[in-house]
């Protein structure tokens, strides 16, 4: 009989590494600055990303391509969070709180976020 591997917080590290690489490739200036300011703390990295992304949308500084890539980061986080509670906590307590607080970003989120991410966002609204 095969034993099944139980998911732990350390199991979420490879998933978060892939997200970090995607974030670094698509937002290199933001990533370098944020890593310089917060070090290796992924919670603060993604909280800063949410703040940066929402502010960029609110002030019309983000092109359609950047908006699409930003929501892809959030959708990938939501997908990974289905199996890893730590990533869910980072997503909900970080980027989605900033998206919720910004009216334009929230309106775009309703169009661009995956159903899982929209559920987390709706949970914050309650």
C-alpha positions in Angstrom: 0.0 0.0 0.0 1.4 3.4 -1.0 1.7 6.1 1.6 0.5 9.5 0.7 2.6 12.5 1.3 0.9 15.0 3.6 1.3 18.7 2.5 3.2 20.9 4.9 4.3 24.5 4.9 7.7 23.4 3.5 5.9 21.8 0.5 4.7 25.3 -0.5 8.2 26.5 -0.9 8.7 25.1 -4.5 5.3 26.6 -5.5 6.3 30.0 -4.0 9.6 29.8 -5.8 7.9 29.4 -9.1 5.7 32.4 -8.3 8.7 34.4 -7.3 10.5 33.6 -10.6 7.4 34.6 -12.5 7.2 37.9 -10.5 10.9 38.5 -11.0 10.7 37.9 -14.8 7.6 40.1 -15.3 8.2 42.9 -12.8 12.1 43.0 -12.6 12.3 46.6 -11.2 9.7 46.1 -8.6 11.1 42.7 -7.6 14.7 44.1 -7.2 13.5 47.0 -5.1 11.2 45.0 -2.9 13.8 42.3 -2.3 16.2 45.0 -1.3 13.7 46.5 1.1 12.1 43.4 2.7 14.8 40.7 2.1 13.6 37.1 1.8 10.2 37.6 3.4 7.7 36.5 0.9 4.7 37.7 2.9 5.9 41.3 2.7 7.1 40.8 -0.9 3.5 40.0 -2.0 2.0 42.6 0.2 4.2 45.2 -1.5 3.3 43.7 -4.9 -0.4 44.2 -4.1 0.1 47.7 -3.0 2.3 48.5 -6.1 -0.2 46.8 -8.5 -3.3 48.5 -7.0 -1.6 51.9 -7.0 -0.4 51.5 -10.6 -4.0 50.7 -11.7 -5.5 53.6 -9.7 -3.1 56.2 -11.1 -3.4 54.8 -14.7 0.3 54.0 -14.8 -0.2 50.4 -15.9 -0.5 49.3 -19.5 -2.9 46.5 -20.5 0.0 44.1 -20.7 1.2 44.9 -17.1 -2.3 44.6 -15.8 -2.7 41.2 -17.4 0.6 40.0 -16.0 -0.3 41.3 -12.5 -3.5 39.4 -12.5 -1.7 36.3 -13.8 0.5 36.5 -10.7 -2.6 36.7 -8.4 -4.4 33.9 -10.3 -1.3 31.6 -10.0 -1.2 32.4 -6.3 -4.9 31.5 -6.0 -4.3 28.2 -7.9 -1.3 27.3 -5.6 -3.3 28.3 -2.5 -5.8 25.6 -3.1 -3.3 23.1 -1.9 -1.1 25.3 0.4 -2.7 27.3 3.2 0.4 29.4 3.7 0.1 30.8 0.1 -3.6 31.4 0.7 -2.7 33.5 3.8 -0.1 35.5 1.8 -2.6 36.1 -1.0 -5.6 37.1 1.2 -3.7 39.2 3.8 -1.4 40.8 1.2 -2.3 41.7 -2.4 -6.1 41.1 -2.3 -6.5 43.6 0.6 -4.9 46.3 -1.5 -7.0 45.4 -4.5 -10.1 45.6 -2.4 -9.2 49.1 -1.2 -8.7 50.5 -4.7 -12.0 51.0 -6.6 -10.5 50.7 -10.1 -8.4 47.7 -9.3 -11.4 46.0 -7.6 -13.4 46.6 -10.8 -10.7 45.1 -13.0 -10.3 42.2 -10.5 -13.9 41.2 -11.1 -13.1 40.7 -14.8 -9.5 39.3 -14.7 -9.3 37.2 -11.5 -10.0 33.5 -11.6 -13.0 32.1 -9.7 -10.9 30.9 -6.8 -9.2 34.4 -6.4 -12.6 36.1 -6.7 -13.9 33.8 -3.9 -11.1 35.0 -1.7 -11.8 38.6 -2.6 -15.5 38.1 -1.9 -14.6 36.6 1.5 -12.7 39.8 2.3 -15.7 42.0 1.4 -17.9 40.2 4.0 
